[in-house]
Each structure stands twice: as structure tokens, then as C-alpha cells.
Amino acid sequence: MTGIKAQATPWQSIEDVVVERVSVVNCRQLGIMLYGINVKVVNCYGRNAGSDIIEVLGGQGGIWNCIVEADAPSGYGLSVDAGDDMVIANNIVRTRPGGQFSQSGIRTWL
């Protein structure tokens, strides 16, 4: 189960999406995943996900002022990919007792 997901299809693009002030906890797959143009995650909290806790993909966008924690095995904490002009700023990434990031706390593939 994915927490929050917005992704373009071949016939419809996703633009100007902001996910703000939400909490997503204990997702089997992705916590928050946005794939589009000018997509942002702001002031959110995420804990434990089988894949990325917060991921933003596509052109311009980013992750600001979020807190992610792992107190169980999780994938990446914060991730940006498949785009340009992406920002990860003013976030907190924590590993709590019993938690680990199976890959890394922060990942960029631009």
C-alpha cells in the first residue's frame, strides 16, 4: 500500500501539486510519491516505508521542512529523481532504535 501518490499518465500530466502538513506512517511501499512538474512536499512527517518515505520525481520541485524517521527497516528517507532543479532543504532525517535505511537516508538521481 502506498500512502499518497500522484503520477502522470501518457494522456495526462501532473503539474503544480503540493502535499503539505500530512503524516504518513508505516506504509508497505512508498510513503509520499509525486511525479510531475513543479511538485512539492512541504512540512510533512513520514515514518517507516518499505520503499522511499518521501520521493519527488520530474521537473522542478522538491522536499522542504519535513521530518522522516525509521524505527523499522525502510528504503530511502528522502529521494529526488528523474528531473532537474530539485531541492531538498531544511529537513530532518532520523534513525530510531530498531530502524535502518536499507539504502540511505537521502538519495538524489538527477
Stockholm file with secondary structure:
# STOCKHOLM 1.0

chainA/1-110         MTGIKAQATPWQSIEDVVVERVSVVNCRQLGIMLYGINVKVVNCYGRNAGSDIIEVLGGQGGIWNCIVEADAPSGYGLSVDAGDDMVIANNIVRTRPGGQFSQSGIRTWL
#=GR chainA/1-110 SS CCSEEEECBTTBCCBSCEEESCEEEEESSCSEEEESBSEEEESCEEEEESSCSEEEESSSEEEESCEEEESSEESCSEEEESSSSEEEESCEEEECTTCEESSCSEEEEC
#=GC SS_cons         CCSEEEECBTTBCCBSCEEESCEEEEESSCSEEEESBSEEEESCEEEEESSCSEEEESSSEEEESCEEEESSEESCSEEEESSSSEEEESCEEEECTTCEESSCSEEEEC
//
